[in-house]
């Protein structure tokens, strides 16, 4: 009675690679288990692609290799399983990360005017103060505000040559690297572009730029859930998204849509949490008083309802608005109440990012199929 040796079989399987994967099937973890019973061998194979021809080829290769290298008499059975995460979600594919950028955080809102750009600018300078290297990609093509908020309206990114290729050098202000469509258009000029053009411009600012080493890239997204958002999640592996909302019902309804877009099966980008902006108003002369102009704790309750972290509340303070218009983000006002508020919110964002990186696999670029995200379509 012939007895097959498991080690010998594993050694034989190390000579096979699965189409599209670099490592051999043992090293890549595709061979989950090998069991031998006398002259029988059962190989458990886990594939990351549901493609039938790849599955068939892998099974044939296993049988052929065991027969050639171990024993022509071996009875080989292959149990193939396509890993659930990929099988259930065929819309996601691995994409290209930007070398040197550790975390890409998108700042989104369902609705315009909730202070998303102001929050992005203040998060960026607070992260820089904490010692992180930070960049901002102003993806709000039709209403770019970063050049004003960082007082660099008249700057132009210069061209540098990196490895023989010409790249844009982001404009630097308060230790934050910035690229915005606002640098390429006159302040009074409207950007009248269709979606594909806007997406192309964004891609250039992402991939044809010399961002260098960054701990955080913040992306200031336009309001809503449209073309630009899809372009961004298709081009970049986003670590997570931060949603900004004001507390009133109208804004919350839109924030909810924003959150559900990122959580949808087709996009599946982790939501790091919700920030409540303009949470309450405190007049300078009555620092103890809080007036809830837009309702109380609406975004906090929404975060609880959607089971996503609540990252903190930012009050309506005249100095935040003035600082944004003046081009020196308010979080830089040392020893002020505003600085403390942004410190706390930023610490929460960092904490959620760390937690997310520990508990979830790295994000992938999203491949949107034509019908993806359309709830009426049964996948």
HELIX and SHEET records of a PDB file:
HELIX    1   1 UNK A    6  UNK A   13  1                                   8    
HELIX    2   2 UNK A   52  UNK A   69  1                                  18    
HELIX    3   3 UNK A   84  UNK A   88  1                                   5    
HELIX    4   4 UNK A  116  UNK A  129  1                                  14    
HELIX    5   5 UNK A  146  UNK A  149  1                                   4    
HELIX    6   6 UNK A  181  UNK A  183  5                                   3    
HELIX    7   7 UNK A  195  UNK A  207  1                                  13    
HELIX    8   8 UNK A  227  UNK A  235  1                                   9    
HELIX    9   9 UNK A  249  UNK A  263  1                                  15    
HELIX   10  10 UNK A  284  UNK A  286  5                                   3    
HELIX   11  11 UNK A  298  UNK A  306  1                                   9    
HELIX   12  12 UNK A  318  UNK A  326  1                                   9    
HELIX   13  13 UNK A  330  UNK A  332  5                                   3    
HELIX   14  14 UNK A  337  UNK A  359  1                                  23    
SHEET    1   A 3 UNK A  31  UNK A  37  0                                        
SHEET    2   A 3 UNK A  40  UNK A  47 -1                                        
SHEET    3   A 3 UNK A  75  UNK A  82  1                                        
SHEET    1   B 8 UNK A 171  UNK A 173  0                                        
SHEET    2   B 8 UNK A 176  UNK A 180 -1                                        
SHEET    3   B 8 UNK A 134  UNK A 138  1                                        
SHEET    4   B 8 UNK A 214  UNK A 220  1                                        
SHEET    5   B 8 UNK A 101  UNK A 108  1                                        
SHEET    6   B 8 UNK A 240  UNK A 245  1                                        
SHEET    7   B 8 UNK A 271  UNK A 281  1                                        
SHEET    8   B 8 UNK A 310  UNK A 316  1                                        
SHEET    1   C 2 UNK A 158  UNK A 162  0                                        
SHEET    2   C 2 UNK A 165  UNK A 169 -1                                        
END                                                                             
